[in-house]
Amino acid sequence: MAETLEDAAEMISLAGNREKTYGIIQNRRYSGGIINFRDSLDSGKIGQLTTLNADFYLGAHFDGFRTKMDHVLLFDMAIHCFDQARFIGNIEPVSVYAYDWNPKGSWYKHGASAMAIFEMSNKVFFSYRGSWCSEGFDTSWDCSWKAIGEKGALIWDGNDKIEGEVPDINPEFICTKKLLAISNSNNLDFPGHSGAIHEFFDCLEAGSLPQTVCTDNFKSLSMVLSAIKSAETGKKVKIQY
């Protein structure tokens, strides 16, 4: 969207002044898996969400500009995961503490690995762990997720597999668990990029706004830039949007 919040705000203002619909390709929102995961969470079967964890580990051998970027993982990739967290939990960012580094063996200039802890609305905490130079046991490009609620937990592999567990009837020191029935009813005709584009054109015809309208994506961009600021300063950063 932009490299700074100031530039992003200017673009939003220009679009508004010209009465243009300005949408962002947040293609990770457009999959049956993420919608089923969100719906399972919204069902209340694990109670109110308290914690959301995401892991992203791939050995992505790019060439070109990415190998020369500062904070490459946080700046170029993590926005997808951060936006997913907002979508999955219906939560908004409050603050972040982040750290990024370049591990041994990295083929990037800077920041190929990162961790971040976000305080979100509704007293939910969201943690992110990731690397673009991790070889072995790759996650999905959509991350591997765990949602922890007051009554149980859900996991999603970032593809089509979603599982849920809650304690069995009799409480114990370590309770036995039972599996939850998970619906996989959302099979989208237009997943990924095509889903974002189709929704955009549908909204233009209907006179409505796409879910990834610029004013919404501004919050995800703010998460990215605040995480980078935290990594650079070593301090927790309050997120403004």
Secondary structure, 3 states (H helix, E strand, C coil): CCCCHHHHHHHHHHHHHCCCCCECCCHHHCCHHHHHHHHHHHCCCCCCEEEEEEEEECECCCCHHHHHCCCHHHHHCHHHHHHHHHHHHCCCEEEEEEEEECCCCCCCCCCCEEEEEEEEHHHCEEEEEEECECCCCCCCCCCEEEEEECCCEEEECCCCCEEEEEECCCCCCCCCEEECCCCCCCCCCCCHHHHHHHHHHHHHHHCCCCCCEHHHHHHHHHHHHHHHHHHHHCCCEECCC
